[in-house]
């Protein structure tokens, strides 16, 4: 599955991250082939994912942000059984691990806030073995470069990316893709 995603990211390195229905509608007009879903609840997540899948795109749910779901493995089971989601994003090791066991694509999200984060990221990647990691904020080329060189999995840069220069800097530093909630970025 990882090669398929890498091919899609090579073709279009911009991932549209949507945080509401307006963003969902707008991202479907973009060239983004991978959509990160950062909103929803247990009543509407199936419909949100169906909308994305019906457009021929890949749907990745940020499981930590879906209202009504707990941070337990049963939430992954629910997503697997009740949606057509291709994968999940999470900051939680146990959820990433369980999603991999169920054959879902996994993005392990990290907030890089200090120098201790580097060692933490390395340890957790080795333990969990996600398909990708996403680091936030994504506007730190030196940090992206360092993490990309030490990580055994591809890096997605997200957060605070606001223009073409930020996108180019992140990709040049070693990120394979960037994710953004900013519609301006989706249409670069």
N, C-alpha and C positions, 0 to 999 in steps of 0.2 A: 504494500500500500504506500510506503514511503516514496518509492520511485514515481508513482503516479502523481503524488502531491508535489514532488520536486519538479517534475515536468510541467505541471500547471503553474508553479511558482516561477519557473524559468520563462514561461510564456507571458505571464502577467504577475509581477512581484508585489502588486498592491492587493492587500486583503481588506475588504470593506468590513468594518466592525460596526454593527448596528445596535443602537440603544433604544429605539422606539419604532413604531409603525411607519412614521414618515421616512426615517432612515432606511427602513426595509424597502419601501416602495422606490426610493431614489437609488439605492444600491443596485437594484435590478435593471437600471438603465446604464450602469457602468460596465466596464470590461472585466471587473473583478470576477473571478471564477470560484473563489473561496470566500465564504461569508462567515464571520464570527458573530454569533448571536449573544448579545450582552443584556438582554431583557426578556421578560416573559414570566409566566407562572404555570403551575401545573394544569390550569384550565385551557391555556392558549398555546402552549409550546408546540403541540402537535401541528396545529394550524400554521404557525410561523415556519416550522421546518418544512411542511408540505409546500408552502409558497416558494421557498427557496429551491427545493428539489424539483418542483414543477418547472422552474426556469432553467433547469439543467446545471445548477451549481452545487457545490459542495457546502454542506451545512455543519458547522462546528459550534456546539453549545458551550457557553461559559457556565458550567454547572453551578458554580458558587453564586451566581447572580440570578438564578431562577427561583422566584418566590414560591414557597410551599414545599420545596425540596430540602431535605436535611443534608448534612455533610457526611452522610454514611453511604456505604456501598449500595444500599437498596435504591438510592437515587439514580445510580448508574443503570441498575437493572430496569428501573422505570423508563429511563430514556431509551434504552435498547429495545424494550418491549413495546413502547407506545409511540415512538417517533421513527422517522427514517434518517435521523441524524447520522452523519458519517463519523463524528467524533466529539470529543469534549476538550475544554480548557479547564484547568483548575490550578489552584495554588496548594492543593492537598495531595500528599504522596499516596495515601490510601485510595483516593478516587482515581488517580492516574493509573495506578497499578491494577485496580479492578477493571477499569475500562480497557486496558490492554488485554487482560485475560479474556474479555468478552469480544475482542476483535475490533474495538473502536479505535479510531485514530486519536492520538493524545498530544496535547500541547500543555506542557508544564510551565506555568507562568511564575516569574520571579520579579520582585521589586528590588532593584539594586539601589540600596540606600547608604551603604557604607562598605568598607574594605572587607569586613567579615562575610559579606554576601558571596564573594568569590569562592571561598572554601566550601560554604554551604551549598552553593549551586553544584560544584563539582561532586560532592558527596551524594547529593540527592539524585543527580543524573545517573551516577554509577549504580545506585540502589534501585531506582525506579525504571530506568531505561525508557524514557518517553520517546515518541517519534520526533518531536521538536521541543525546543524551549522558546518561550517568549520572554524577553526582558523589557522591563519598563523602568524609567523612561527610555525611549528609543532615540534620543537626541544626544547620545554620548558616544561618539565614534571611538574614542580610546577604550572605553569600557566594552563596547561591542567587539572590538578587535581582540581584546584580551579574552573575553568569554568565548568568542568563536574559535580561538586558537586552543583553548583548554578543553572545550566541550566535545564530547564524542557524538553529539547530535547537532543538526542544523539549528541556527538561531533566527528567530523572528524578532524584529525590533518594533515596539509599540509604545504609544503614549507620547504626547506633546509634539508629534511630528506635524509641522504646520505648513510646509512648502516643499517645492521640488528640491531645493538644496538639502533639506533634512533627509529626504528620501535617498538622494544620491550619496550623501555622507554615510548613512546607515548601511546601504548596500555595498559601498566601497570599503567599509570597515569589516565586512564579512557576514552581514546578515543576508540570508537568502530571500527574505521577504520583509515587508513592513505591514503592520496592521494599523488602521486609523479609523476613528469615528468621524473624521472631518471629510464631508462630501467633496470638498475642493481637491483633496488628495486622490479620491477615487477616480477622478476624471483627468488626471495628469497624462 
